[in-house]
Amino acid sequence: MTDWLGLPALAAAQGGQIDSLIGWTHLFMLILFVGWGGFFAYTLVRFRRSRHPVANPTGVRSHTSSYLEIGVAVVEAILLFAFSIPIWAARVDRMPPEREALVVQVTGEQFAWNVHYAGPDGVFGRTDIHQIDAQSNPLGLDRADSAAKDDVTTLNQLYLPVNRPVIVKLRSKDVIHSFSVPEFRVKQDAVPGFTIPVWFVPNVTTAEMRTRTGNPAFQYEIACAQLCGLGHYRMRGFVTVLQAGEFQKWMDEKVKEQGEADIWGK
Ligand SMILES: [Cu+2]
């Protein structure tokens, strides 16, 4: 029903609801636009100068317009309390349980996305501001911490398994950034000093999307949706959605690779 809006391809389980909301909003706005536009044209003719050469200082005496305004306010209150707030509670506030989901920390900085997986133990290692090194350790991950030994970090590369809820915990090292993946219909600000969760269920793998779009180079992109500085335009990351088995294989390789690199580093 929303094809007419030309939205990006949809690749998340809950995105259909968002699309239908966008569709309905546009439809209502179209009705309002046509209604008000028609009313405007009517007043131009109805109150034309030749028919009303002198202005009427008293104006309209009926209360119809006041009642209409009250009616509009009531409808808006119903939309807010009966629809918006409950839908927000269900879609945004109610997170899937963390043991069923993949939890990944994504930390924005000028101008990159740092991705941090907890690894097989499911516990995020300690990070320490004094260990931050712009090149080798942008998150300041303390590999001496036992929970950090199997952690995996990447730069601008977010790998996700298909059909499993993903909870992205957003953080920022400097200014406000915004994590936006249009195909998943998610967009959430990353604010310094806060950890803000956002969740979604990717349901189309990158490979499948390449077949569907007929574009062998298709990539899901993380765009920064807040103007965050001079390099904002190049702050983009890539999301690769894999089958569960492929994702596990990727993760195992990374754990091995980064664990080994650490042994040699010491
Ligand atoms: Cu940014």
Boltz pocket constraint, residues with backbone or C-beta under 6 A from the ligand:
constraints:
  - pocket:
      binder: B
      contacts: [[A, 108], [A, 109], [A, 111], [A, 176], [A, 177], [A, 178], [A, 224], [A, 225], [A, 226], [A, 227], [A, 228], [A, 232], [A, 235]]
      max_distance: 6.0
